[in-house]
Amino acid sequence: QLQASGGGLVQAGGSLRLSCAASGITFDDYAIGWFRQAPGKEREGVSCLSSSDVTYYADSVKGRFTISSDNAENTVYLQMNSLKPEDTAVYYCAASILCGTRLVGTRRTLLGSIFGYWGQGTQVTVSS
């Protein structure tokens, strides 16, 4: 099971740290990804941390978001800085064997379909 937490309401330019606590899986064997979905929009892969510490970031969050893990706590964090109103969404964490991506045009996107374990979402709202 995955448990996401840490969402909330923040002003533009502010920061939040999301947590994804894992139980019932061998944490070190999995990649943990963060996805988000805003109302009326498709789900977007935001970031991913593989079991070998390879990271992925969507272009829209590069330089602002940082993914990290605490293996002793079986927890993955998503530090979100310089938040923008367009970051408003429900954020989900998910587990997969790897951070699978595909090239869509010139953009590399995270493949949500390969993530087999999903946590409940946590709402992030950024006010302007």
N, C-alpha and C positions, 0 to 999 in steps of 0.2 A: 504494500500500500504506500501511496505517496500523499503527503499532507502539505499543501501550500499555505503559506501565511505571510503576513507582513504588508498587505495592501492597505490603502487608505486614501485620504484626500490630502493633496499637497498643492502648493502654488507652483506655477511655472518657474523653473530654475531650481526648484528644490530637489530633494533626494529621498529615496526610499530603499530599503533592503528587503527583498523577498527571500523567504526560506522555503526549502523543499525537504521535508524530513521523510526518509525512506525506512520502511520496515517490511520484513517478510521476504526481502530479496537480498542477495549478496551484493551489497552496494558497490564493491570494487569491480564487479564484473560488468557493470552497466554504464552506459552513457545517459546523462540526465539533460534533458532539453527543457527550455522554457518557450512557451507559445503564448500568443495573446489573440483575443478576438474582441473587436469593437462592434457595437450594434450596427447591423447592416453590412458588415464587412466580412471578408473571408478570414479564416484563421491564418495567422502569420507566425512563422518560426522566428524567434527572437535571438536565442543563444543556445549553445550546447557545449557540454564538457564531456569528453570521452573518458573511458577508463584509463587511457594512456595520457590524459591531460592535454589532449588536443582540443582547441576551442574553436567555436564558430560564432560569429555575430552577423546578424542582418545588417545590411548597409545603413539602415535607418537608425541603428543604435550604436554603431561603431564609434569608439572614443567617448561614449557616455555611459555605457553599461559594462559591467565586469562580472563574469561568472567565476565562482570559486567553490571549493568544497572543504568540508571538515570530515574526513573519513572516520575519525573516532566518534563523531556524532551522527554519522550517516546522513549528513545534511549538505545540500548544495544551496549556495546563496546567489542571488542576482542583485548586485549593487547598481542602483539606477541613479545617476546624477544628471544634472542639467535637464530635468524633465520638462517635456513640452505637452501642451494640450493634446496633441495627436498621439501621445503615449497612453492616453486614457483607454482602458480596455479591461477585460477580465483576463488575468494571467493564469496559465496552467503550467504545471510541471509534468513531465512524462519521462519514462525510462525505456531505453532500447539497448540493443547490443552495440550499436554504433551511432555516431552522429551522421546519418546518411543525408546527403544533399544532392541536388540536381541543378543543372544550369538552365535557367529560364531566360532566354535572351542573353544579356550580359551579366545577369545577376544570379548568384548562387543562393539557392533557397533550401531550407531545412525540410526534410520529408517527414511530415507528420504521420503518414500512413505506416511507417515502420516502427512507431513507438507503441508498444503493446500495453504499457501500464500508464494510467493517467490519474492524476490527483484531481481534487475538486478545485475550482478556480478561486482566485482572490482578486477583489476589485481594486483597481488603481484608477484614481480620478485626479487629473491635473487641471487645475483651474487657471484661467488666463488673468 
